[in-house]
């Protein structure tokens, strides 16, 4: 039984009935004395004045002077703008502006994305878990481990199968996890047969309770190449321990070119090319992302025909976090000694060249579906316009990468977006801002809603909006907008 004073919200497929003074399931829309209102303020970016994140009502700004275009120093984002659901409606805001004498239009809408997820880049040498293994939040599967990259472990979370293809709780937890990550909140994840990790966009990851400080300088072979000259004459042999490619100085081409003689060292693992070894140990969270605590465990006995007593051996990890210095005794067995002063600088140099470890959250979504109908009555024309670089896509004013191929599949760094840019609906799906900027004449050509185009100044009266300074790291969304092909 629906109360007579409840109103129905049609901003998403849930179609909540909302009583007066109450909000819908998404906490984004409410019933204000019988009127459906958007709770969060609409966000506008300012270019000229840096005001941090202060909130400035529109009514405090100069009244509209009647010009049909607005200043290019203001950009209307889709944050707080509302949706086009059920998608045949024109976008909530289709705003005209003038850039260097060229009439432009920006079409903004909050997209409801069932086809979305995040790509997590976690800067760590520590082993998080086997590729393809499930990643869980609150015990529910929300993604999987994907291929690792240089100095980073990669996770792929979300996607339509986790949001809609599993149990109701799996979908709910997946949506909550994605929203928290995109809102730059810390999230705890566990990996089957692997580690527990806490990730937060722009912050160091915490792996099994240990806060990461730095990512690797390079693989073991690359580390040899970078620092071979600094070790020349100060040590006879260097082994850089690495889960992927362990480097050995005397065998490496860098050592050969420096004239470093053979040492008779014998390594476990599979020899690839001179001075480069694979699988010297199993993956783990100890030395160089391996499971070893004793670096000598990856060495066989030294060749007595080549090695000599007092041979100096440095073993170090790719981050400089682990290191040990040995000298061979008369039986050619390594005996650990205190690290000589002459080598401390090189170990410190490895640490210095390791960049700070961070967690990077890239929101990824497909906008090739029905939301395009809020931009044009012929949606495929918008796709073609984006593909042909006639239309620039932004997300909360932040630059995006649009994948080649069909549809509009984009990816954005959430740290370059304003705070509270994301929402959700309990279908479940994420709500994210998306803006399309193009020439007014191109908008007309692709069948845009020309009768809904209005200048920014025309929406000043009667509403407050949140004014934020544009992120200085981002290109201004309207810069060179008259020629989006030149956008980087």
C-alpha positions in Angstrom: 0.0 0.0 0.0 1.5 3.3 -1.1 0.8 6.4 1.0 -1.1 9.1 -0.8 1.5 11.7 0.0 4.4 9.6 -1.3 5.9 10.5 -4.6 7.6 8.2 -7.1 11.2 8.8 -8.1 12.0 7.9 -11.7 15.7 8.7 -11.5 16.7 5.1 -11.7 15.2 1.6 -12.3 14.4 1.1 -8.5 11.5 3.6 -8.8 11.2 4.3 -5.1 8.1 5.7 -3.5 9.3 8.5 -1.1 7.4 9.9 1.8 7.6 13.6 2.6 10.8 14.5 4.3 12.4 11.2 3.4 15.1 10.2 0.9 15.1 7.4 -1.6 17.2 4.2 -1.3 20.1 5.9 -3.0 20.2 8.9 -0.6 20.4 11.2 -3.6 16.7 12.2 -4.1 14.1 13.2 -1.5 10.5 14.3 -1.2 10.4 18.0 -0.2 6.7 18.7 0.4 5.6 16.8 -2.6 8.5 17.9 -4.9 11.2 15.5 -5.9 14.6 17.2 -5.3 18.2 16.3 -5.7 19.8 16.3 -2.2 23.5 16.9 -3.2 24.4 20.3 -4.7 25.3 20.5 -8.4 29.1 21.0 -8.8 30.5 23.7 -11.0 34.3 24.1 -11.5 36.0 27.5 -11.5 39.2 28.0 -13.4 40.4 31.5 -12.5 40.1 31.6 -8.7 41.6 29.1 -6.3 39.2 28.8 -3.3 40.1 25.3 -2.2 36.8 23.4 -1.6 34.8 26.2 -0.3 31.1 26.3 -1.0 29.8 29.4 -2.8 26.1 29.9 -3.6 25.3 30.9 -7.2 23.2 33.8 -5.9 26.3 35.5 -4.6 27.6 35.8 -8.2 26.8 38.5 -10.7 23.3 38.3 -12.2 23.0 37.2 -15.8 23.6 40.1 -18.2 21.6 38.6 -21.0 24.5 37.2 -23.1 23.7 33.9 -24.7 27.1 32.4 -23.7 28.9 32.2 -20.4 32.5 32.6 -19.4 34.9 29.8 -20.4 36.3 30.1 -16.8 33.3 28.1 -15.5 32.6 24.5 -16.3 29.4 22.7 -15.4 30.1 19.1 -14.3 27.6 16.3 -14.1 28.1 15.8 -10.3 24.7 16.4 -8.7 23.1 17.1 -12.1 20.7 14.1 -12.1 20.1 11.4 -14.6 18.2 10.9 -17.9 16.5 7.6 -16.7 14.6 6.1 -18.4 17.0 7.6 -20.9 14.7 9.0 -23.6 14.8 12.4 -21.8 17.3 15.0 -22.7 20.3 15.4 -20.4 19.6 17.5 -17.3 22.0 20.3 -18.4 23.0 21.1 -22.0 25.0 24.3 -21.5 26.4 26.7 -24.1 29.7 28.6 -23.8 32.1 30.4 -26.0 35.8 29.5 -26.3 38.0 31.7 -28.3 35.0 32.9 -30.3 33.7 29.4 -31.0 30.3 28.4 -29.8 30.5 25.2 -27.7 28.1 23.0 -25.8 28.6 20.7 -22.8 26.1 18.0 -22.2 26.1 16.6 -18.6 24.4 13.7 -16.9 24.9 11.3 -14.1 25.3 7.9 -15.6 23.9 4.8 -14.0 26.5 2.2 -14.7 25.8 -1.5 -14.2 28.8 -2.1 -16.5 31.5 -0.6 -14.4 34.4 -1.5 -12.1 37.8 -0.4 -10.9 41.3 -1.3 -11.9 43.6 -1.3 -8.9 47.3 -0.7 -9.2 49.0 -1.5 -5.9 52.6 -0.5 -5.7 54.3 -3.4 -3.9 56.9 -6.1 -4.4 55.1 -8.3 -2.1 53.1 -11.2 -3.5 49.4 -10.7 -3.2 48.1 -13.9 -4.7 48.0 -16.1 -7.7 46.7 -14.6 -11.0 42.9 -15.1 -11.6 42.3 -15.9 -7.9 39.3 -14.3 -6.3 39.5 -11.0 -4.5 37.0 -10.7 -1.6 35.4 -7.9 0.4 33.5 -8.9 3.5 33.9 -12.5 2.4 32.1 -11.9 -0.9 33.9 -12.2 -4.3 34.2 -8.8 -5.9 37.0 -9.3 -8.5 40.2 -11.1 -9.3 44.0 -10.8 -9.4 45.2 -9.9 -12.9 48.6 -9.7 -14.5 51.2 -7.8 -12.4 53.1 -4.9 -13.8 56.5 -3.3 -13.2 56.7 -2.9 -9.4 52.9 -3.2 -9.0 50.3 -5.8 -8.4 47.1 -5.4 -10.3 43.5 -6.2 -9.3 40.4 -6.0 -11.4 37.2 -5.4 -9.3 33.5 -5.1 -10.0 32.0 -5.6 -13.4 28.5 -6.6 -14.3 28.9 -10.3 -13.3 29.8 -9.4 -9.7 27.1 -6.7 -9.6 24.3 -8.7 -11.1 25.4 -12.2 -11.8 25.9 -13.6 -8.2 23.9 -13.5 -5.0 22.1 -10.4 -3.8 24.7 -9.9 -1.1 27.6 -10.3 -3.6 26.1 -7.5 -5.7 25.5 -5.3 -2.7 29.0 -5.8 -1.3 30.6 -5.3 -4.8 28.7 -2.0 -5.2 29.7 -0.8 -1.7 33.3 -1.7 -2.3 33.4 0.1 -5.7 31.8 3.2 -4.2 34.2 3.4 -1.3 37.2 3.0 -3.5 36.0 5.6 -5.9 35.2 8.0 -3.0 38.9 7.5 -1.9 38.0 5.6 1.3 40.1 2.7 2.7 38.9 -0.8 1.8 40.1 -4.1 3.1 40.4 -6.9 0.6 41.5 -10.5 0.9 42.8 -12.7 -1.8 42.2 -16.4 -2.0 45.5 -18.2 -1.2 47.1 -14.8 -0.8 47.4 -11.7 1.3 45.1 -9.3 3.0 45.5 -5.7 1.7 44.0 -2.4 2.6 43.9 0.0 -0.3 42.9 3.7 -0.5 43.3 5.8 -3.6 46.4 8.0 -3.4 47.7 6.3 -0.2 50.3 3.6 0.4 48.8 0.1 0.5 49.0 -2.0 3.7 49.8 -5.7 2.9 49.3 -8.2 5.7 49.4 -5.3 8.2 52.6 -3.9 6.8 52.4 -0.4 5.3 54.4 -0.2 2.1 56.9 2.6 1.7 58.3 2.2 -1.7 57.9 0.4 -5.0 60.8 -1.4 -6.6 63.5 0.5 -8.5 63.3 -2.1 -11.3 63.7 -5.9 -11.7 66.9 -7.5 -10.5 68.5 -7.3 -13.9 67.5 -3.6 -14.3 69.0 -2.8 -10.9 72.3 -4.4 -11.9 72.3 -2.2 -15.0 71.6 0.9 -13.1 74.1 0.5 -10.3 76.9 -1.8 -11.7 79.3 1.1 -12.0 78.8 2.2 -8.4 79.6 -1.4 -7.2 82.7 -1.7 -9.5 85.8 -2.1 -7.4 83.9 -2.1 -4.1 82.6 -5.6 -4.2 83.3 -8.7 -6.2 79.8 -10.0 -6.7 76.2 -8.6 -6.4 73.0 -10.6 -6.4 69.8 -8.6 -6.7 67.0 -10.8 -5.4 63.7 -10.5 -7.3 60.7 -12.8 -7.7 60.6 -12.2 -11.4 64.2 -11.6 -12.7 67.1 -12.0 -10.3 70.3 -10.3 -11.4 73.9 -11.4 -11.0 76.5 -8.8 -11.5 79.5 -10.8 -12.8 77.4 -12.6 -15.4 75.4 -9.6 -16.5 76.3 -7.7 -19.6 76.9 -4.6 -17.5 79.4 -6.5 -15.4 81.1 -7.9 -18.5 81.5 -4.4 -20.0 83.0 -3.2 -16.8 85.5 -6.0 -16.8 84.2 -7.7 -13.6 85.7 -11.2 -13.5 83.8 -14.5 -13.0 83.2 -15.4 -9.3 82.2 -19.0 -9.6 78.8 -18.2 -8.1 76.1 -20.8 -8.8 72.4 -19.8 -8.7 69.2 -21.8 -8.2 66.4 -21.2 -10.6 66.2 -21.1 -14.3 68.9 -19.2 -16.2 67.4 -16.9 -18.9 70.2 -14.8 -20.4 73.6 -14.1 -18.9 73.1 -12.6 -15.4 69.3 -13.1 -15.4 67.5 -15.8 -13.5 63.8 -16.8 -13.3 62.1 -18.7 -10.4 64.9 -18.6 -7.9 62.2 -19.0 -5.2 58.5 -19.0 -4.8 56.5 -15.7 -4.6 56.0 -14.2 -1.2 56.3 -11.1 1.0 60.0 -11.4 1.9 63.1 -10.6 0.0 62.3 -9.1 -3.5 58.8 -10.4 -3.4 59.9 -14.0 -2.8 59.2 -16.3 0.1 62.8 -16.4 1.3 64.1 -15.1 4.6 67.6 -16.3 4.1 69.1 -15.0 0.8 71.8 -17.7 0.8 69.1 -20.2 0.2 69.0 -19.3 -3.5 72.7 -20.0 -3.9 74.4 -23.3 -4.7 78.0 -23.9 -3.7 80.6 -21.6 -5.3 82.7 -23.3 -8.0 86.1 -24.0 -6.3 87.9 -23.7 -9.6 86.9 -20.0 -9.9 85.9 -18.6 -6.5 88.5 -17.5 -3.9 88.6 -16.9 -0.1 87.6 -13.3 1.0 85.4 -12.9 -2.1 83.1 -10.1 -1.3 79.3 -10.7 -1.9 76.5 -8.2 -1.6 72.9 -9.5 -1.7 70.2 -6.9 -1.9 66.5 -6.7 -2.8 65.0 -4.5 -5.6 63.8 -1.9 -3.0 66.9 -1.9 -0.8 64.7 -3.0 2.1 66.6 -6.2 2.5 70.4 -6.4 2.1 73.2 -8.5 3.5 77.0 -8.6 3.0 79.1 -11.8 3.0 82.7 -12.8 2.5 83.8 -16.3 1.6 85.9 -18.2 4.2 88.7 -20.6 3.3 86.1 -23.3 2.5 84.3 -20.9 0.1 81.3 -20.7 2.4 79.6 -17.2 2.7 80.0 -15.7 6.2 77.9 -12.6 6.9 79.7 -9.4 7.8 78.7 -5.9 8.6 78.0 -3.9 5.5 81.1 -1.8 4.6 80.7 1.9 4.5 81.7 1.8 0.9 78.5 -0.1 0.0 76.0 1.7 2.3 75.7 4.6 -0.3 74.7 2.2 -3.1 72.1 0.5 -1.0 70.7 3.9 0.0 70.8 4.9 -3.6 68.5 2.0 -4.5 66.0 3.1 -1.9 66.3 6.7 -3.1 65.4 5.6 -6.6 62.3 3.8 -5.5 59.2 5.9 -5.8 56.7 6.1 -3.0 54.2 3.2 -2.9 50.7 4.2 -3.7 47.3 2.6 -4.4 45.8 3.9 -7.7 42.1 3.5 -8.3 40.9 3.8 -11.9 37.2 3.8 -12.4 36.2 2.1 -15.7 32.7 2.1 -17.2 30.9 1.6 -20.5 28.9 4.6 -21.6 27.9 3.1 -24.9 24.4 2.3 -23.8 21.2 4.1 -23.2 22.5 7.3 -21.5 23.6 8.4 -25.0 19.9 9.0 -25.8 20.0 11.9 -23.4 22.6 13.6 -25.7 21.1 12.8 -29.1 18.0 11.0 -30.5 20.5 9.0 -32.7 22.8 7.6 -30.0 25.3 5.9 -32.3 26.3 9.4 -33.7 27.6 10.3 -30.3 29.8 7.2 -30.2 31.1 8.1 -33.7 31.7 11.7 -32.6 33.8 10.5 -29.6 35.7 8.0 -31.7 36.4 10.7 -34.3 37.7 13.1 -31.5 35.0 15.7 -32.2 33.5 15.2 -28.8 35.6 15.4 -25.6 34.6 13.2 -22.7 35.3 14.2 -19.1 34.3 12.7 -15.7 33.6 15.4 -13.1 35.8 17.6 -15.2 38.7 15.2 -15.0 40.3 13.8 -18.2 39.5 10.3 -19.2 41.0 7.7 -21.5 38.5 6.4 -24.0 39.3 2.9 -25.2 39.4 2.3 -29.0 36.8 0.1 -30.6 33.0 0.1 -30.3 31.0 1.9 -27.6 32.3 4.6 -25.2 34.4 2.7 -22.6 36.3 5.1 -20.5 38.7 5.1 -17.6 39.5 7.9 -15.1 41.8 8.4 -12.1 39.5 9.0 -9.1 42.0 11.2 -7.4 41.6 13.8 -10.2 37.9 14.1 -9.6 36.1 16.3 -7.0 35.1 14.8 -3.7 31.8 13.0 -3.5 31.6 12.6 -7.2 30.1 9.1 -7.1 26.8 7.7 -5.9 24.9 4.4 -6.2 21.5 3.0 -6.8 20.5 -0.3 -5.2 19.9 -2.2 -8.5 22.9 -2.4 -7.7 24.9 0.1 -9.9 27.3 3.0 -9.5 26.3 6.5 -10.4 29.1 8.6 -12.0 29.3 12.0 -13.7 30.0 12.2 -17.4 30.3 15.3 -19.6 30.4 15.6 -23.4 31.9 18.8 -24.8 31.8 19.7 -28.5 31.2 22.5 -31.0 27.6 23.7 -31.1 27.4 23.1 -34.9 28.7 19.5 -34.4 26.1 19.0 -31.7 23.4 20.1 -34.1 24.8 17.7 -36.7 24.6 14.7 -34.5 20.9 15.3 -33.8 21.3 17.0 -30.4 18.5 18.5 -28.4 19.0 22.0 -29.7 15.8 23.3 -28.0 17.3 22.4 -24.6 20.6 24.2 -25.1 20.8 27.1 -22.6 23.6 29.4 -21.3 25.1 28.8 -18.0 24.0 32.1 -16.7 20.3 31.2 -17.3 20.4 28.6 -14.4 21.7 31.1 -11.8 18.5 32.0 -10.1 16.8 30.1 -7.3 19.4 27.3 -6.8 22.6 27.0 -4.9 25.5 25.1 -6.5 28.8 24.0 -5.1 31.7 25.9 -6.7 35.0 24.2 -6.6 38.4 25.2 -8.0 39.5 23.0 -10.9 42.2 20.5 -10.0 45.4 22.2 -11.2 46.8 18.8 -12.4 43.9 18.5 -14.9 43.7 20.2 -18.2 40.9 22.7 -18.3 37.9 20.9 -19.9 37.2 23.8 -22.3 40.9 24.5 -23.3 41.3 23.8 -27.0 37.7 22.4 -26.9 37.1 24.0 -30.2 39.5 21.4 -31.5 39.2 18.3 -29.3 41.5 16.4 -31.7 44.4 18.2 -30.0 43.4 17.1 -26.5 46.1 15.1 -24.8 
